Amino acid sequence: MLNLFNTLSQQKEPFEPVNPGSKEVGIYVCGVTPYDTSHIGHAMVGVFFDTLHRYLEYLGYEVCHVQNLTDIDDDIIKRARRDGVAYDELGKRWNQIYLDSLTALNVQPFDRYIPASTEVSTIIEIVQGLVEKGFAYPARDGNVYFRAASFQDYGKLAHLGEQELLEKAQAGATDSLADAPGNPAKESDLDFIVWQAAQPNEPFWESPWGQGRPGWHIECSAIGLKHLGTRFEIHGGGADLIFPHHSSEIAQSEACSGTSPFVKYWMHVGMVHLGGEKMSKSLGNLVLVGNALKEFSPDALRLYLLSTHYRTPLHYEATGVTQAEGQVAVLRQALEAHSSSGGAGLEFAAWLAGFLTALDDDLDTPQAIQAALGLAQEIINASREGQEVSAAQKTLRLMVGLLGLFLASAN
Ligand SMILES: [Zn+2]
């Protein structure tokens, strides 16, 4: 039985779709803001949710993976201005680099990939509803804010006290005036933007509150509600999105639909570090996937990313990927090993059971990889001794396929 760690309950919980017995599973993963993509942190999130997707399908579920593209926000407008290009051109270019890097790592295409700019009317409708119900208010600075105090347990996903939440909100404020601590237009520093008034020379849409554009958090609420409904199974992203982004999503979506919980399992992928610091656009300490793939094979990079449990921060080191390259070679050797015909054949059931038990335990891919490598070594040894290994190879191919390695489909 598959168990998943839920950030909301801080526990591993048996996996069961929202409608018991249903085979349909909705997964929403927060996408990127397309500039300076795509680094190892993006790859880690992409590869992890793709592996989860593959395993759910193996278990017989029909998965619908929805992802948003934040093609309109402060950062991308700022970057486009700096580089002297149109914001949508900039977005298009970096989005393509992002998608190419995922394809290079054998991440399957998302079932629905939704740019925020295509859902502005949905967003406006939701904001209108929130304002009508008193969950949001148009302020004198022209923005519309979500009233955090109106939503019971705002921030519960973060498991922090009220003061800590407030400090985190203030510390995480961007340099936009609306976000700044102490903005007198806001009732509280915990309140966050759902609709932002247009500044001169910025892209905008017409709305009941004048020309403007959506806030970041509301974009994911709107796309999730529209494409997966008021309750769905899995919502994921990097651990840095727990607060305020996902906490705000819960507030907006549940306030809008009147249904709780909006999401059954919240899953968060640990941050990637480089040289002791979080790998981030703002620090600029990025290892781009494209550059890593000049040095290593896609299978080695993917195996390396899965060699750390997804909730554990990954300290990226090239030596680790070199080691994974060696492991890929072992797996390949086992899949290509000669199988003699006749005889009892190599026993492999225990290795498969170990592999599946590991994945059932909150996608423990490091343990699953150990099981695959253990079986691979036995296949190599048994082949040398002239044993029949073809059935064991078939099982190893299944394991390698669940890990999403290209090797699974190689001849
Ligand atoms: Zn999101």
Boltz pocket constraint, residues with backbone or C-beta under 6 A from the ligand:
constraints:
  - pocket:
      binder: B
      contacts: [[A, 29], [A, 30], [A, 31], [A, 216], [A, 217], [A, 220], [A, 245]]
      max_distance: 6.0
